């Protein structure tokens, strides 16, 4: 089966800009935001969101990188380590499939005391095996379990999202 693009690069950028505005709107007066991107593509998206929201905030937005093996996600590493107490942690992923990766990505924050934990996915597949729904979604679609969705990224830029 050939790749079928569901978003091109400019559409992905528009979705990210819209989600950045939603993040600002939903978190006015809520204190500091920490963007925690699931490597590699979630980290890229988190960096783009920081660039969009930082000019509107009077504190430094911290971007963390979450590293985990998406097939075996029991070990989760977060860098840099920062104090998340009484802050909003926004976990960013490129594609939310079953909800498993987002669920495990929350794990390191459960022992801290964040004000809230929110989730974001550029593309959300609407069938979930784990009880998590992204708070911010760029593009949602129904797909079969056999279909695969991924991002094309080149030189730090999203070229599009595709399905096969």
Number of C-alpha atoms within 10 A of each C-alpha: 6 7 12 11 16 17 19 15 16 12 17 22 20 12 17 24 18 16 21 21 14 13 19 17 10 10 13 10 8 13 12 21 28 22 26 29 27 27 21 15 22 23 23 22 28 29 20 17 22 19 14 17 16 16 11 9 13 8 11 12 18 17 22 24 23 23 18 19 11 15 8 11 15 13 13 16 15 18 11 12 9 11 11 17 14 15 17 20 24 23 27 32 29 26 26 26 21 19 20 18 22 26 16 16 27 19 14 13 15 10 8 12 14 17 15 15 17 17 23 29 26 25 26 26 21 15 16 15 9 13 10 15 21 19 15 21 22 21 17 14 11 9 15 10 11 7 9 13 21 17 22 14 15 9 6 10 14 20 19 19 23 17 16 12
